[in-house]
């Protein structure tokens, strides 16, 4: 029997072909690969940039809507609380002359009580005497200013009153003007130097006090002012060189030397603010007509008696994004005045063109003033 020869790796294998191995890339293949990679990279980059830009614009729109709604809420709550004076419900007659919204004297604050709301219609420059507490540089020309007067909804025990704070002390039967506490402890005897001597129904306990509020709402050209003055005035270099129009409030506080106004920024991105006032002409507590705050087609300002008849306010807000949108141009015009407005028409507003805008409008009832007339 024949034996097979031993296997040797050096012997050729019949019926098999030798496959050559690739040892590199040619220049053409390398260039094609790079070109394909660059195309894919460019596509991915464009997609990321597009998504990032869309997300940025979505964030701008969300913040813009949030700011507009919050500004509306702030103004709504202020108007609804206007004219709240605790237990006191029978207001004195409206003064013959318009009270000074900036004055902090007790006589002036008392005279302004019947005017729960007072407005300034689209002033190009801040009118006197409002200019004593609101500088032209801190007010956007052509935007409305609203003054709200009320008492605090919370009470302060007479013994806890602080210095230089304006309070209102009331009972269900009588009222005294808001007065300034001078830093001494309120006593409970007739020999106390306090003017807060009104008693509760038991005839022995001092009536609680309520802080007296005067709030002035307006649109300022910037959010964080750096100019001269107290409060500081806005300049073109504020907010990193791109001033942001902001809804602000001047509010009456206890200053170091007496009652004073403090400036408080509220909502950024509020570019324009206009109010329509609902006047009650028949005494039933409901508005019968709306006005922008002037009579005779805008030529005559409303008198003090007219402001005492304001039972509702239509808020018109033009909110904008805080940052511009590259390549965007807003060519629209916005009329910030509601239907049915008489005695003056708000002019169309041309906004900053590179920013996106949205209008917010809401009618708010002055609950306290109108409620007293419905009784």
HUSUL-V290887 format. One record per pair of residues at least 4 apart in sequence whose C-alpha atoms are under 8 Angstrom apart, sorted by sequence separation. I is the first residue (numbers start at 1). J is the second residue. If there is no record, write none. Layout:
i & j
I & J
I & J
//
This chain:
i & j
7 & 11
25 & 29
26 & 30
27 & 31
28 & 32
29 & 33
30 & 34
31 & 35
32 & 36
33 & 37
34 & 38
35 & 39
36 & 40
37 & 41
38 & 42
39 & 43
40 & 44
41 & 45
42 & 46
43 & 47
44 & 48
45 & 49
46 & 50
47 & 51
48 & 52
49 & 53
50 & 54
51 & 55
52 & 56
53 & 57
54 & 58
55 & 59
56 & 60
57 & 61
58 & 62
59 & 63
60 & 64
61 & 65
62 & 66
63 & 67
64 & 68
65 & 69
66 & 70
67 & 71
68 & 72
69 & 73
70 & 74
71 & 75
72 & 76
73 & 77
74 & 78
75 & 79
76 & 80
77 & 81
78 & 82
85 & 89
95 & 99
104 & 108
105 & 109
106 & 110
107 & 111
108 & 112
109 & 113
112 & 116
123 & 127
126 & 130
127 & 131
128 & 132
130 & 134
131 & 135
134 & 138
135 & 139
136 & 140
139 & 143
156 & 160
157 & 161
161 & 165
170 & 174
171 & 175
187 & 191
188 & 192
199 & 203
200 & 204
201 & 205
228 & 232
229 & 233
234 & 238
237 & 241
238 & 242
239 & 243
254 & 258
255 & 259
280 & 284
291 & 295
294 & 298
295 & 299
296 & 300
302 & 306
303 & 307
304 & 308
305 & 309
306 & 310
324 & 328
337 & 341
341 & 345
366 & 370
367 & 371
368 & 372
369 & 373
370 & 374
371 & 375
25 & 30
103 & 108
104 & 109
126 & 131
131 & 136
134 & 139
156 & 161
170 & 175
187 & 192
199 & 204
200 & 205
227 & 232
228 & 233
236 & 241
237 & 242
238 & 243
239 & 244
254 & 259
255 & 260
280 & 285
293 & 298
294 & 299
295 & 300
302 & 307
365 & 370
103 & 109
169 & 175
170 & 176
186 & 192
187 & 193
199 & 205
200 & 206
226 & 232
227 & 233
236 & 242
237 & 243
253 & 259
254 & 260
255 & 261
280 & 286
281 & 287
282 & 288
294 & 300
295 & 301
351 & 357
169 & 176
186 & 193
187 & 194
190 & 197
199 & 206
200 & 207
225 & 232
226 & 233
227 & 234
236 & 243
252 & 259
253 & 260
279 & 286
280 & 287
281 & 288
294 & 301
295 & 302
100 & 108
126 & 134
168 & 176
169 & 177
186 & 194
198 & 206
199 & 207
225 & 233
226 & 234
227 & 235
235 & 243
252 & 260
253 & 261
279 & 287
280 & 288
293 & 301
294 & 302
337 & 345
99 & 108
126 & 135
168 & 177
169 & 178
188 & 197
197 & 206
198 & 207
225 & 234
226 & 235
252 & 261
253 & 262
278 & 287
279 & 288
280 & 289
293 & 302
337 & 346
99 & 109
126 & 136
168 & 178
186 & 196
196 & 206
197 & 207
224 & 234
225 & 235
251 & 261
252 & 262
278 & 288
279 & 289
336 & 346
101 & 112
125 & 136
167 & 178
168 & 179
250 & 261
251 & 262
278 & 289
279 & 290
335 & 346
336 & 347
99 & 111
100 & 112
166 & 178
167 & 179
222 & 234
226 & 238
250 & 262
251 & 263
278 & 290
279 & 291
335 & 347
336 & 348
99 & 112
126 & 139
166 & 179
167 & 180
181 & 194
221 & 234
222 & 235
225 & 238
250 & 263
251 & 264
277 & 290
278 & 291
335 & 348
336 & 349
98 & 112
125 & 139
166 & 180
167 & 181
220 & 234
224 & 238
225 & 239
249 & 263
250 & 264
276 & 290
277 & 291
334 & 348
335 & 349
165 & 180
166 & 181
223 & 238
224 & 239
248 & 263
249 & 264
276 & 291
277 & 292
333 & 348
334 & 349
95 & 111
125 & 141
151 & 167
164 & 180
165 & 181
179 & 195
222 & 238
223 & 239
248 & 264
249 & 265
276 & 292
277 & 293
333 & 349
334 & 350
94 & 111
95 & 112
124 & 141
125 & 142
151 & 168
163 & 180
164 & 181
188 & 205
222 & 239
248 & 265
249 & 266
275 & 292
276 & 293
333 & 350
334 & 351
123 & 141
124 & 142
163 & 181
164 & 182
188 & 206
247 & 265
248 & 266
274 & 292
275 & 293
318 & 336
332 & 350
333 & 351
95 & 114
122 & 141
123 & 142
124 & 143
162 & 181
163 & 182
164 & 183
246 & 265
247 & 266
248 & 267
317 & 336
331 & 350
332 & 351
94 & 114
122 & 142
123 & 143
161 & 181
162 & 182
163 & 183
223 & 243
246 & 266
247 & 267
316 & 336
93 & 114
94 & 115
121 & 142
122 & 143
123 & 144
162 & 183
163 & 184
222 & 243
223 & 244
246 & 267
247 & 268
316 & 337
330 & 351
91 & 113
92 & 114
121 & 143
122 & 144
161 & 183
221 & 243
222 & 244
223 & 245
246 & 268
247 & 269
316 & 338
330 & 352
331 & 353
91 & 114
121 & 144
122 & 145
221 & 244
222 & 245
223 & 246
245 & 268
246 & 269
247 & 270
287 & 310
330 & 353
120 & 144
121 & 145
161 & 185
221 & 245
222 & 246
244 & 268
245 & 269
246 & 270
287 & 311
314 & 338
329 & 353
330 & 354
119 & 144
120 & 145
160 & 185
161 & 186
220 & 245
221 & 246
244 & 269
245 & 270
246 & 271
286 & 311
287 & 312
328 & 353
329 & 354
330 & 355
334 & 359
119 & 145
120 & 146
159 & 185
160 & 186
219 & 245
220 & 246
245 & 271
285 & 311
286 & 312
328 & 354
329 & 355
330 & 356
102 & 129
119 & 146
159 & 186
169 & 196
171 & 198
219 & 246
220 & 247
279 & 306
327 & 354
328 & 355
101 & 129
102 & 130
118 & 146
119 & 147
158 & 186
159 & 187
170 & 198
171 & 199
219 & 247
220 & 248
281 & 309
326 & 354
100 & 129
101 & 130
117 & 146
118 & 147
158 & 187
169 & 198
171 & 200
218 & 247
219 & 248
280 & 309
325 & 354
83 & 113
100 & 130
102 & 132
117 & 147
118 & 148
171 & 201
217 & 247
218 & 248
279 & 309
280 & 310
324 & 354
325 & 355
83 & 114
102 & 133
116 & 147
117 & 148
217 & 248
218 & 249
231 & 262
279 & 310
280 & 311
324 & 355
325 & 356
83 & 115
116 & 148
117 & 149
217 & 249
231 & 263
278 & 310
279 & 311
323 & 355
324 & 356
83 & 116
116 & 149
216 & 249
217 & 250
277 & 310
278 & 311
279 & 312
322 & 355
82 & 116
83 & 117
115 & 149
116 & 150
178 & 212
215 & 249
216 & 250
277 & 311
278 & 312
321 & 355
82 & 117
215 & 250
216 & 251
277 & 312
278 & 313
320 & 355
321 & 356
113 & 149
171 & 207
215 & 251
277 & 313
278 & 314
320 & 356
321 & 357
112 & 149
113 & 150
170 & 207
214 & 251
215 & 252
276 & 313
277 & 314
320 & 357
79 & 117
158 & 196
169 & 207
170 & 208
213 & 251
214 & 252
275 & 313
276 & 314
319 & 357
320 & 358
169 & 208
170 & 209
213 & 252
275 & 314
276 & 315
318 & 357
319 & 358
169 & 209
212 & 252
275 & 315
318 & 358
319 & 359
168 & 209
169 & 210
274 & 315
275 & 316
318 & 359
319 & 360
167 & 209
168 & 210
223 & 265
273 & 315
274 & 316
317 & 359
318 & 360
167 & 210
168 & 211
273 & 316
274 & 317
316 & 359
317 & 360
167 & 211
168 & 212
273 & 317
316 & 360
317 & 361
166 & 211
167 & 212
223 & 268
272 & 317
273 & 318
292 & 337
297 & 342
298 & 343
315 & 360
316 & 361
101 & 147
165 & 211
166 & 212
271 & 317
272 & 318
297 & 343
298 & 344
315 & 361
316 & 362
270 & 317
271 & 318
272 & 319
296 & 343
297 & 344
298 & 345
314 & 361
315 & 362
158 & 206
161 & 209
270 & 318
271 & 319
295 & 343
296 & 344
297 & 345
314 & 362
315 & 363
158 & 207
270 & 319
271 & 320
292 & 341
294 & 343
295 & 344
314 & 363
315 & 364
157 & 207
158 & 208
269 & 319
270 & 320
290 & 340
291 & 341
292 & 342
294 & 344
313 & 363
314 & 364
157 & 208
158 & 209
219 & 270
269 & 320
289 & 340
290 & 341
291 & 342
292 & 343
293 & 344
312 & 363
313 & 364
156 & 208
157 & 209
219 & 271
269 & 321
289 & 341
290 & 342
291 & 343
292 & 344
312 & 364
313 & 365
155 & 208
156 & 209
219 & 272
269 & 322
289 & 342
291 & 344
292 & 345
312 & 365
313 & 366
155 & 209
156 & 210
219 & 273
268 & 322
292 & 346
311 & 365
312 & 366
155 & 210
156 & 211
218 & 273
311 & 366
154 & 210
155 & 211
310 & 366
311 & 367
153 & 210
152 & 210
311 & 369
151 & 210
152 & 211
311 & 370
151 & 211
152 & 212
151 & 212
152 & 213
276 & 337
150 & 212
151 & 213
274 & 336
275 & 337
276 & 338
149 & 212
150 & 213
273 & 336
274 & 337
149 & 213
150 & 214
83 & 148
85 & 150
86 & 151
148 & 213
149 & 214
276 & 341
82 & 148
83 & 149
84 & 150
85 & 151
86 & 152
148 & 214
149 & 215
82 & 149
83 & 150
84 & 151
85 & 152
86 & 153
110 & 177
147 & 214
148 & 215
82 & 150
83 & 151
84 & 152
109 & 177
110 & 178
147 & 215
148 & 216
79 & 148
81 & 150
84 & 153
109 & 178
147 & 216
78 & 148
107 & 177
146 & 216
147 & 217
106 & 177
145 & 216
146 & 217
106 & 178
145 & 217
146 & 218
274 & 346
106 & 179
145 & 218
106 & 180
144 & 218
145 & 219
143 & 218
144 & 219
143 & 219
244 & 322
139 & 218
140 & 219
180 & 259
139 & 219
140 & 220
271 & 351
138 & 219
139 & 220
140 & 221
88 & 170
138 & 220
139 & 221
85 & 168
87 & 170
88 & 171
89 & 172
138 & 221
86 & 170
87 & 171
88 & 172
137 & 221
138 & 222
285 & 369
286 & 370
85 & 170
87 & 172
88 & 173
285 & 370
88 & 174
284 & 370
285 & 371
88 & 175
166 & 253
285 & 372
165 & 253
166 & 254
285 & 373
165 & 254
284 & 373
285 & 374
164 & 254
165 & 255
283 & 373
284 & 374
163 & 254
164 & 255
164 & 256
164 & 257
165 & 258
166 & 259
164 & 258
165 & 259
138 & 233
163 & 258
164 & 259
137 & 233
138 & 234
137 & 234
135 & 233
137 & 235
140 & 245
101 & 214
101 & 216
86 & 210
133 & 261
143 & 272
144 & 273
143 & 273
144 & 274
143 & 274
144 & 275
140 & 272
122 & 274
121 & 274
121 & 275
104 & 259
104 & 260
102 & 261
121 & 292
121 & 293
120 & 293
121 & 294
119 & 293
71 & 247
115 & 304
118 & 307
117 & 307
116 & 307
117 & 308
115 & 307
116 & 308
115 & 308
117 & 310
114 & 308
71 & 266
71 & 267
70 & 267
71 & 270
67 & 267
67 & 268
68 & 269
67 & 269
68 & 270
67 & 270
64 & 269
98 & 303
97 & 303
98 & 304
97 & 304
96 & 304
95 & 304
96 & 305
94 & 304
95 & 305
94 & 305
94 & 308
79 & 313
75 & 315
72 & 315
72 & 317
68 & 317
68 & 318
68 & 319
67 & 319
116 & 369
65 & 319
64 & 319
64 & 320
64 & 321
63 & 321
64 & 322
61 & 321
60 & 321
60 & 322
60 & 323
57 & 325
90 & 372
83 & 366
89 & 372
80 & 364
82 & 366
84 & 368
79 & 364
80 & 365
81 & 366
82 & 367
83 & 368
84 & 369
79 & 365
80 & 366
81 & 367
82 & 368
83 & 369
79 & 366
80 & 367
81 & 368
82 & 369
72 & 360
76 & 364
80 & 368
72 & 361
68 & 358
72 & 362
68 & 359
69 & 360
68 & 360
64 & 357
65 & 358
64 & 358
61 & 356
//
